[in-house]
Each structure stands twice: as C-alpha cells, then as structure tokens.
C-alpha cells in the first residue's frame, strides 16, 4: 500500500537531515495533491553555503523500492534566500506554490 | 568570420543547460536510471569543455577525452570560492564532487578505465560472467543519482554553464 505524500515527505526530510550537515530547514511546499500520484512532492531545503540560484526545482523520480512512491522536487535555497521567501522578496507563487509545514530531523 | 573559442565555450555551456533540462524531464517522467545518468554525464562533459575551451582555446580542447575527473573539482572550487572562500560547506562538497566526477566520467562508453569498466549508459556490454548487460536494466551501483549530492552537482553545473554561456 502506498504511503501518503505527507508521510513520504517526513521520511525524506529525516533522510536528508541525516546526510546533509549544512541543511538547516526543510519545508513541504503546498499544494500537496494526494489524489494525483504523478504530482511531485515539493521540498524547500535551506542549506548554508549553497550557491544562490533562486527558486530552482530539481527533479527526482519515484522509487517505490526505497519507499518513495512519488516524484520529488527539491528546491534548495540559502538562508538569505529563505529569509527573502519569508519576507515575500523571493516568491514561490510563480510556480503556484506556497510554504507549508516545516519538517523535522527527528 | 570563423568562430572564436569564446563562441565554442558559450555553445558547450548552452548545450550543458539543455542536457540538464532533458534530465529533469526524464526524472519527472520516471525514465530509467541510465537515461537520467546519460544526460547528467553529457551536461558534466559539456560544462567541463566550456571551462577548458574558455581557458585553452577550442583547438586544444575539442578532441580531448577524460577531463571530467580532473576539471569538475576545479570548476567546483572556482564557483564556490565566489560564494565564500572560507566556506566549510564548499570544502565538504568539493570532496564529494571529486569522488563522483570519476564515476560520471566512466559512464561514457569511450571511458572504460583500461578495459576494467565496461558499464556505460548507452550500449550493452559483456558482464563478468560473460553475460550481456543492458544499460536500461543495470543499477549503476557506483552512483546514487537520487542523493542530495546530485542536487549540488546540478546546481554547480547550472551556475558554471550560465557563467560560460553569458
């Protein structure tokens, strides 16, 4: 049975925190369309020291063998870009997204 | 008027960006790993050619092979130093990029490590038990293209390619 996207996102966040020492925050981006398995999970990941490139999604395929039943988009931003998003200087709206819940390492 | 080396460098960089766009489309569509890796290898090769062409000239670069392992870490150092020369993350990342650069280079059929690495993303090859291995059914265990390192690598290639194509 498929896990839902929210649970999958939480598991991905744990794995990413475990492997990325400079990862500071992860947010699930909305909308999370549970009805369409082709619609990717979107994770905003804040990484200290990364190259600043604005909102640039990078795609990964579904991999049911690893418990990831949906494609995933990773949007990596710097702490400054993260602040810009929170202050509406940098917008997710051009992609039709908004900031969702923060996901934890634990 | 004949094309200058800068024209070639821009062209390689532009093609690298297009290769990455193709990888994105394939990844979202759930294409086999060989195809995702193929376009990642192509993009990496092109950005390294753009880098080398901008420095050494087109005539000195166009027929060279086996330059990813050496030049991708140089590109990483160059572009991360622009963010912050004392960046601890960059040093951590460059070490990982050094490791993956060699594996990416070996994905090309022309690079077989003296005959010891036949695995590649394009053509079937003879496996260790004299069986036929097919790229679309092979796991490419030496590269995890779903790891976060791939995010960093793609962002580096895009940053460098945009710089060389400007």
HADDOCK unambig.tbl for C-alpha pairs under 7 A between the chains (distance, minus, plus):
assign (segid A and resid 22 and name CA) (segid B and resid 89 and name CA) 6.73 0.50 0.50
assign (segid A and resid 49 and name CA) (segid B and resid 87 and name CA) 6.52 0.50 0.50
assign (segid A and resid 49 and name CA) (segid B and resid 89 and name CA) 5.85 0.50 0.50
assign (segid A and resid 49 and name CA) (segid B and resid 90 and name CA) 6.96 0.50 0.50
assign (segid A and resid 51 and name CA) (segid B and resid 83 and name CA) 6.62 0.50 0.50
assign (segid A and resid 58 and name CA) (segid B and resid 24 and name CA) 6.73 0.50 0.50
assign (segid A and resid 58 and name CA) (segid B and resid 151 and name CA) 6.65 0.50 0.50
assign (segid A and resid 59 and name CA) (segid B and resid 24 and name CA) 5.46 0.50 0.50
assign (segid A and resid 59 and name CA) (segid B and resid 27 and name CA) 5.80 0.50 0.50
assign (segid A and resid 59 and name CA) (segid B and resid 28 and name CA) 5.87 0.50 0.50
assign (segid A and resid 60 and name CA) (segid B and resid 27 and name CA) 5.29 0.50 0.50
assign (segid A and resid 60 and name CA) (segid B and resid 28 and name CA) 6.27 0.50 0.50
assign (segid A and resid 60 and name CA) (segid B and resid 146 and name CA) 6.27 0.50 0.50
assign (segid A and resid 61 and name CA) (segid B and resid 27 and name CA) 4.94 0.50 0.50
assign (segid A and resid 61 and name CA) (segid B and resid 28 and name CA) 5.47 0.50 0.50
assign (segid A and resid 61 and name CA) (segid B and resid 30 and name CA) 5.09 0.50 0.50
assign (segid A and resid 62 and name CA) (segid B and resid 30 and name CA) 6.63 0.50 0.50
assign (segid A and resid 71 and name CA) (segid B and resid 28 and name CA) 6.09 0.50 0.50
